[in-house]
Amino acid sequence: MPAPNADKPNEGIVGQISNSVGNAVNYVSETIQGKSAEASKEGNKQQAKGNVPGQDSLTDRASGAMGAMSDKLEETKHSGSAEANKRSI
């Protein structure tokens, strides 16, 4: 989770442009990673509900629930980082 590049007082226009481009790239990357975590979370939620054929035992369902919780944390982390980078563009 890269921190946004803050503009420095004596950085010049080239440095500011470079920071903005870097923040834009980081924003896109974090957004994609957040969406990936969201998709994984939804799949794990279905497994936790027992809706995945062949993965409906109690152990599989518990594993799905734990995976969904972990994916939610990742989704939140990437979403926050994306928002910070977006504000710094």
Secondary structure, DSSP 8 states (H G I E B T S, - for coil): --------TT-HHHHHHHHHHHHHHHHHHHHHHHHHHHHHHHHHHHHHTT-STT--SHHHHHHHHHHHHHHHHHHHHHHHHHHHHHHT-
